[in-house]
């Protein structure tokens, strides 16, 4: 008689943890060096858009929420994760992997 032994590996489940994303102000300061020397008085600032050839600052970014909107090409998103994905053409999983923004349970 042949016995079959089944092995079960523990499955690790991952869930996206938004709290592990970088703070928008710090993230955008790395993406747009001109923000490092700028004194910001409001949540929204305009920078040159990285999604098209831009001669005037047309990309509005929110340094609190991370949202962005280009008034010339229409690129938009709600947070730094959306920006990262769009700028570097990453899948959701790859973008979250880069920041290790997972909660294992």
Backbone torsions as a table, in degrees:
resi	resn	phi	psi	omega
1	UNK	NA	132.9	-179.1
2	UNK	-99.9	128.6	177.7
3	UNK	-102.2	136.5	175.8
4	UNK	-101.2	127.0	178.3
5	UNK	-104.5	125.5	178.5
6	UNK	-103.5	135.9	177.7
7	UNK	-110.2	132.0	176.0
8	UNK	-116.1	126.1	177.8
9	UNK	-89.9	140.1	177.3
10	UNK	-66.4	130.2	178.7
11	UNK	-89.1	130.8	175.3
12	UNK	-99.6	123.5	178.6
13	UNK	-100.8	141.1	179.6
14	UNK	-116.5	143.0	176.6
15	UNK	-130.9	141.4	179.1
16	UNK	-63.9	132.0	179.8
17	UNK	-117.7	96.3	-176.5
18	UNK	-57.8	-27.5	-177.9
19	UNK	-67.5	-15.4	179.5
20	UNK	-89.9	-1.7	175.8
21	UNK	-71.8	151.5	178.4
22	UNK	-67.4	154.0	176.9
23	UNK	-66.1	134.8	-176.2
24	UNK	-53.4	-41.7	-178.9
25	UNK	-60.5	-44.0	179.6
26	UNK	-70.1	-42.2	-178.4
27	UNK	-62.4	-49.7	-177.6
28	UNK	-69.1	-27.7	175.6
29	UNK	-65.3	-31.7	175.8
30	UNK	-75.4	-37.6	-178.1
31	UNK	-74.3	-32.4	-177.2
32	UNK	-128.3	92.5	-176.1
33	UNK	-55.1	-26.5	-179.7
34	UNK	-65.1	-17.5	178.0
35	UNK	-75.4	-22.0	-177.3
36	UNK	-65.0	-33.8	-177.1
37	UNK	-99.0	4.8	-175.2
38	UNK	-99.9	132.5	173.6
39	UNK	-85.8	123.0	-175.0
40	UNK	-99.2	126.3	-178.5
41	UNK	-107.4	-10.7	178.7
42	UNK	-136.9	173.2	-178.8
43	UNK	-70.9	-34.4	-177.0
44	UNK	-96.8	134.0	173.1
45	UNK	-132.5	155.6	177.7
46	UNK	-108.9	135.8	177.7
47	UNK	-134.3	169.8	174.9
48	UNK	-68.6	132.8	-176.7
49	UNK	-72.9	133.6	179.1
50	UNK	-90.9	-0.6	-177.8
51	UNK	-95.8	-8.8	175.2
52	UNK	-154.9	170.0	178.3
53	UNK	-72.3	111.5	-170.5
54	UNK	-118.3	124.1	178.6
55	UNK	-95.4	-22.7	177.2
56	UNK	-128.0	147.2	179.6
57	UNK	-59.1	112.7	-178.4
58	UNK	-123.8	-3.6	-179.3
59	UNK	-96.9	112.0	175.8
60	UNK	-88.5	128.4	177.4
61	UNK	-124.4	141.7	179.5
62	UNK	-99.4	117.1	-175.5
63	UNK	-78.9	-3.0	177.5
64	UNK	-101.6	-52.4	-178.1
65	UNK	-88.7	-25.5	-176.9
66	UNK	93.0	-4.4	180.0
67	UNK	-65.0	156.5	180.0
68	UNK	-147.6	153.8	177.1
69	UNK	-156.2	126.0	175.5
70	UNK	-94.9	126.1	-177.8
71	UNK	-81.8	-8.0	178.8
72	UNK	-99.4	-53.1	-174.7
73	UNK	-99.1	-12.6	176.3
74	UNK	88.4	2.0	177.6
75	UNK	-61.7	134.7	-179.7
76	UNK	-156.5	157.4	178.6
77	UNK	-169.6	169.5	-172.0
78	UNK	-100.2	-9.2	-178.1
79	UNK	-161.9	179.2	-178.0
80	UNK	-66.0	-28.6	177.7
81	UNK	-65.4	-43.9	177.5
82	UNK	-62.3	-40.5	178.5
83	UNK	-63.2	-48.8	-179.3
84	UNK	-58.2	-45.2	-179.2
85	UNK	-63.5	-45.2	-177.3
86	UNK	-70.2	-44.2	-176.3
87	UNK	-66.9	-40.7	-175.4
88	UNK	-106.2	8.5	177.3
89	UNK	52.1	57.1	-177.9
90	UNK	-108.3	150.1	171.1
91	UNK	-73.7	165.8	178.2
92	UNK	-58.3	-48.4	-177.0
93	UNK	-62.2	-43.5	-179.0
94	UNK	-65.0	-42.0	179.8
95	UNK	-64.0	-43.0	179.6
96	UNK	-69.0	-36.1	176.5
97	UNK	-59.8	-40.9	-179.0
98	UNK	-59.4	-34.2	179.9
99	UNK	-97.3	-0.7	-177.2
100	UNK	50.5	46.1	-176.2
101	UNK	-95.5	49.7	178.4
102	UNK	-114.2	149.3	172.6
103	UNK	-114.8	116.4	179.4
104	UNK	-87.9	135.4	176.0
105	UNK	-138.9	NA	NA
